[in-house]
């Protein structure tokens, strides 16, 4: 594959992350997943390596690297542990990038600066499609946003010291420290169970308008690309597992990789993984070149997260009964992939954005 | 498909039972990995544990179609209870009814149908999955006993079962012709359970390893004739596929029920979600596919009931129902979005449960081989 060409700096990042994954993460990845707890120690190491602030400008003590570098790191981390990849992407895209692109000088000094010291930021949102009684209720009163109702999620919420909440109704990000009036719940969630995703309910919370800022689609373009890099990592992990197992497992006197029906399951995965890789790095390049990346980011998000789900399903199928148990990681790939696919919104919303761009 | 009045009445009745008594338990059974003994007792009282077994053996004296409808309706609210019902009936009860002599039927079939005992079926082994004829569990005749050695894996209801039908070979060199079917009862010396599997879904159902170590079972525990065990098991699985097809269908319909409920109440940007064409498209597609799956499942059941060969049709029913069921449960999450990932809604559970339907009692790949052989010849 010659279409994806990394520059020296990006290649260096790739080698470093690979080395970190091999030496430090691999030996404990399984344990992290089994515990289903936010892996604080590993995240501290990621902070030391600069990965938690890989895209934060150097002026704010970040690594100041580009979206391609972010994707390289996210892909490699997620191949071993998607929850860790997600934590890192959320911190960089939905917190770090949002602050550096839209935040006031004060907000940057106060919050953005703290990320490289190991402070984790959370990203909060209320799903916008549900029973009206569960949707966000936000009003402006005096100089405040009053959030009196709403059920939502905070990504990185288990350890976040401050939260960027996207108030889509007002097209504003609200920035606030973890505070009273925010009922946090550690609720069960299908996948990404080590990523510290928490559920919350608003119970009359007021945020001054001065702690808010407007945003455009750029931050979500970046987030979708970052999420897709996580999906690519999951898909590759599932593919590698399926290949390994199909070569080892024997039935009817030969390795099952010799059977065309197994070959079909795995070739479908391979084709989708290779296509996904091209999409992820093509959209990252668009983003880095400052081109309008909205269309490609949405295309990438739809295709790559779907690929991750397909790879999870097919990997379980190749493993058969074994794949249905927690003795092997493939059932986790499916849970993580499906979680990633719908976490930031229904895939049809992304498709309708694509349609809008090319048709309307 | 228009069901005759008799089946409609049965469907209404079993649906009421499932919604009133099984549905409220489903979430908790999954969470706590709890096997629903009380529901088993209740189903026994309602004669649901031997739906297609004649009344003389304590059964309901109904047929395969009623049975498929029952598994579908139970699965529609709880996959774990559904798989118990399917495994107990198709895999525990059926082979004894099908291949047992009168003495064996009175000894094992009646207590199973009455729910006094739980049944299970041991075919799969660590190295004999799709290749079921590769059974390595051995049976050696010693006087009036068979001495059994080997390990079975992924056995539904294994460690809670009282009566287990299983296969063992008396001569591995003979392949499937060396295989016989036997019954072992809980508590027999040399028979024990390994650990229960920690699974993606169906967490309220038990899946275990069975271990035979010089386990001596009396000669009269042979089911059918020596060397005919593989046939007994293949016949069992042909029927079992109908129930897994019905369960796959039921779980898919459960996801569709949840989607309908959600979409009818939800709004997007102040508009009713049900008016959104993206949603309409997905719902229409899923509903049509599930309806087709229902036709295939009911057709296979009816063929079995009238005694027409149904191998191809039961394989098609299981293959297709599990495929479109998997798609339905997966799309359910795409409609619910992040909220669907939590246990406030049942959709993520349906997705986890449904994946087994493409694997258990013959993977989709095996079903395709069965179908192709029936169409193209061996």
Boltz contact constraints between the chains, C-beta under 6 A:
constraints:
  - contact:
      token1: [A, 127]
      token2: [B, 337]
      max_distance: 6.0
  - contact:
      token1: [A, 127]
      token2: [B, 338]
      max_distance: 6.0
  - contact:
      token1: [A, 127]
      token2: [B, 339]
      max_distance: 6.0
  - contact:
      token1: [A, 129]
      token2: [B, 266]
      max_distance: 6.0
  - contact:
      token1: [A, 129]
      token2: [B, 268]
      max_distance: 6.0
  - contact:
      token1: [A, 130]
      token2: [B, 266]
      max_distance: 6.0
  - contact:
      token1: [A, 131]
      token2: [B, 265]
      max_distance: 6.0
  - contact:
      token1: [A, 131]
      token2: [B, 266]
      max_distance: 6.0
  - contact:
      token1: [A, 132]
      token2: [B, 267]
      max_distance: 6.0
  - contact:
      token1: [A, 153]
      token2: [B, 338]
      max_distance: 6.0
  - contact:
      token1: [A, 187]
      token2: [B, 342]
      max_distance: 6.0
  - contact:
      token1: [A, 188]
      token2: [B, 343]
      max_distance: 6.0
  - contact:
      token1: [A, 189]
      token2: [B, 341]
      max_distance: 6.0
  - contact:
      token1: [A, 189]
      token2: [B, 342]
      max_distance: 6.0
  - contact:
      token1: [A, 190]
      token2: [B, 341]
      max_distance: 6.0
  - contact:
      token1: [A, 190]
      token2: [B, 348]
      max_distance: 6.0
  - contact:
      token1: [A, 251]
      token2: [B, 130]
      max_distance: 6.0
  - contact:
      token1: [A, 251]
      token2: [B, 131]
      max_distance: 6.0
  - contact:
      token1: [A, 252]
      token2: [B, 131]
      max_distance: 6.0
  - contact:
      token1: [A, 261]
      token2: [B, 365]
      max_distance: 6.0
  - contact:
      token1: [A, 320]
      token2: [B, 129]
      max_distance: 6.0
  - contact:
      token1: [A, 320]
      token2: [B, 359]
      max_distance: 6.0
  - contact:
      token1: [A, 321]
      token2: [B, 154]
      max_distance: 6.0
  - contact:
      token1: [A, 321]
      token2: [B, 359]
      max_distance: 6.0
  - contact:
      token1: [A, 324]
      token2: [B, 199]
      max_distance: 6.0
  - contact:
      token1: [A, 324]
      token2: [B, 200]
      max_distance: 6.0
  - contact:
      token1: [A, 324]
      token2: [B, 356]
      max_distance: 6.0
  - contact:
      token1: [A, 325]
      token2: [B, 197]
      max_distance: 6.0
  - contact:
      token1: [A, 325]
      token2: [B, 199]
      max_distance: 6.0
  - contact:
      token1: [A, 326]
      token2: [B, 198]
      max_distance: 6.0
  - contact:
      token1: [A, 331]
      token2: [B, 200]
      max_distance: 6.0
  - contact:
      token1: [A, 338]
      token2: [B, 333]
      max_distance: 6.0
  - contact:
      token1: [A, 339]
      token2: [B, 341]
      max_distance: 6.0
  - contact:
      token1: [A, 342]
      token2: [B, 333]
      max_distance: 6.0
  - contact:
      token1: [A, 342]
      token2: [B, 334]
      max_distance: 6.0
  - contact:
      token1: [A, 342]
      token2: [B, 337]
      max_distance: 6.0
  - contact:
      token1: [A, 343]
      token2: [B, 338]
      max_distance: 6.0
  - contact:
      token1: [A, 346]
      token2: [B, 334]
      max_distance: 6.0
  - contact:
      token1: [A, 346]
      token2: [B, 337]
      max_distance: 6.0
  - contact:
      token1: [A, 347]
      token2: [B, 334]
      max_distance: 6.0
  - contact:
      token1: [A, 348]
      token2: [B, 278]
      max_distance: 6.0
